[in-house]
Amino acid sequence: MANPGIFRGSRFTFLVGEKPAYKVGVEGRYAADMLAKIQSRYFWQYPVELALDVEPLPESLSAVDNEAPDIEQQEPDPEKLTDIEYQVEVERLLERSNLINICKAVSCHLFVSKAMTHNHTATQALVLVSVFEGLGS
């Protein structure tokens, strides 16, 4: 049986709908920037905290401002937390970071076809964070 991938339902529809924008980025030699913008919009519509098998409510999707700036995640403050609370927060942020990296890596493969990999800008878009290192630990 073929691997169905991690993007299903409206997530898959969203990403496939962004392929024309990505193609414009490749042709304009700004594929990496376009990919980053698409991924940013993806995470606004499908927050990392929302499980991959959960569809967001249509009301929440329509309320999303795709052009809003990304929110920086704050590091936990060890001065304000107990040792256990701090460790739990650090682990939560690491897990969140790993999930973001996995989603970014997989979405890259949805956009870049073999025909485009000869293009230097498209190749730059394929430079991925080492996702699989995080999975092995």
C-alpha positions as CSV (number, residue, x, y, z in Angstrom):
1,M,0.0,0.0,0.0
2,A,1.3,3.5,-0.9
3,N,2.1,5.9,1.9
4,P,-0.8,8.4,2.1
5,G,1.5,11.1,3.5
6,I,0.8,13.4,6.5
7,F,-1.2,16.0,4.7
8,R,-4.8,15.1,4.2
9,G,-8.2,16.8,3.8
10,S,-8.1,20.6,3.6
11,R,-4.4,20.6,4.5
12,F,-3.6,18.7,1.3
13,T,-6.0,20.8,-0.7
14,F,-4.4,24.0,0.7
15,L,-0.9,22.9,-0.3
16,V,-1.8,21.6,-3.7
17,G,-3.6,25.0,-4.3
18,E,-0.3,26.7,-3.6
19,K,1.6,24.9,-6.3
20,P,0.9,27.7,-8.9
21,A,2.3,30.3,-6.6
22,Y,5.4,28.2,-6.0
23,K,5.9,27.7,-9.7
24,V,5.8,31.5,-10.1
25,G,8.5,31.7,-7.4
26,V,10.7,29.1,-9.2
27,E,10.3,31.0,-12.5
28,G,11.1,34.3,-10.8
29,R,14.1,32.8,-9.0
30,Y,12.7,33.3,-5.5
31,A,11.4,29.7,-4.9
32,A,12.9,29.5,-1.3
33,D,11.2,32.8,-0.3
34,M,7.9,31.6,-1.9
35,L,8.1,28.3,-0.1
36,A,8.7,30.1,3.2
37,K,5.7,32.3,2.6
38,I,3.5,29.2,1.8
39,Q,4.7,27.4,4.9
40,S,4.0,30.5,7.0
41,R,0.4,30.6,5.6
42,Y,0.0,26.9,6.2
43,F,1.0,27.2,9.9
44,W,-1.4,30.1,10.4
45,Q,-4.3,28.0,9.1
46,Y,-3.1,24.7,10.6
47,P,-1.3,25.5,13.9
48,V,1.2,23.0,15.1
49,E,-0.8,22.4,18.2
50,L,-3.7,21.0,16.1
51,A,-3.2,17.3,15.5
52,L,-2.6,16.3,11.9
53,D,-5.7,14.2,11.8
54,V,-8.0,17.0,13.1
55,E,-9.6,19.3,10.6
56,P,-9.9,22.9,11.7
57,L,-13.4,24.4,11.9
58,P,-14.4,26.4,8.7
59,E,-14.9,29.5,11.0
60,S,-11.4,29.3,12.3
61,L,-10.0,29.0,8.7
62,S,-11.9,32.0,7.5
63,A,-10.8,34.1,10.5
64,V,-7.1,33.5,9.7
65,D,-5.0,36.5,8.6
66,N,-2.4,34.8,6.4
67,E,-0.4,38.0,6.1
68,A,0.1,38.5,9.9
69,P,3.7,38.3,11.0
70,D,4.9,35.0,12.5
71,I,4.8,34.8,16.3
72,E,8.2,34.1,17.9
73,Q,8.0,31.3,20.4
74,Q,9.3,32.5,23.8
75,E,11.9,30.4,25.6
76,P,10.7,29.3,29.0
77,D,12.1,31.3,31.9
78,P,13.9,29.1,34.4
79,E,13.6,31.8,37.0
80,K,9.7,31.7,36.9
81,L,9.3,27.9,36.7
82,T,10.2,25.0,38.9
83,D,12.8,22.6,37.5
84,I,10.1,20.1,36.5
85,E,7.9,22.8,34.8
86,Y,11.0,24.2,33.0
87,Q,11.9,20.7,31.7
88,V,8.3,20.0,30.6
89,E,8.3,23.4,28.7
90,V,11.7,22.7,27.0
91,E,10.5,19.3,25.9
92,R,7.2,20.7,24.6
93,L,9.1,23.3,22.5
94,L,11.5,20.7,21.2
95,E,8.6,18.5,20.1
96,R,6.8,21.5,18.5
97,S,10.0,22.4,16.7
98,N,10.5,18.9,15.4
99,L,6.9,18.8,14.1
100,I,7.3,22.1,12.3
101,N,10.5,20.8,10.7
102,I,8.8,17.6,9.6
103,C,5.9,19.5,8.1
104,K,8.3,21.9,6.3
105,A,10.3,19.0,4.9
106,V,7.3,17.1,3.7
107,S,5.7,20.2,2.1
108,C,9.0,20.9,0.2
109,H,8.6,17.5,-1.5
110,L,5.1,18.3,-2.5
111,F,6.3,21.4,-4.4
112,V,9.5,20.4,-6.0
113,S,9.3,18.0,-8.9
114,K,12.2,16.2,-10.6
115,A,11.8,18.6,-13.5
116,M,12.5,21.6,-11.3
117,T,15.5,20.3,-9.4
118,H,17.9,21.4,-12.1
119,N,16.9,25.0,-11.2
120,H,19.4,26.4,-8.6
121,T,16.7,28.4,-6.8
122,A,14.5,25.4,-6.6
123,T,17.4,23.4,-5.3
124,Q,18.0,26.0,-2.5
125,A,14.4,25.5,-1.5
126,L,15.2,21.8,-0.9
127,V,17.9,22.6,1.7
128,L,16.1,21.1,4.7
129,V,16.7,21.1,8.4
130,S,17.9,17.7,9.3
131,V,14.5,16.4,10.3
132,F,15.5,12.8,10.6
133,E,18.2,13.6,13.2
134,G,15.4,14.8,15.5
135,L,13.4,11.7,14.9
136,G,16.2,9.4,15.9
137,S,16.8,10.9,19.3
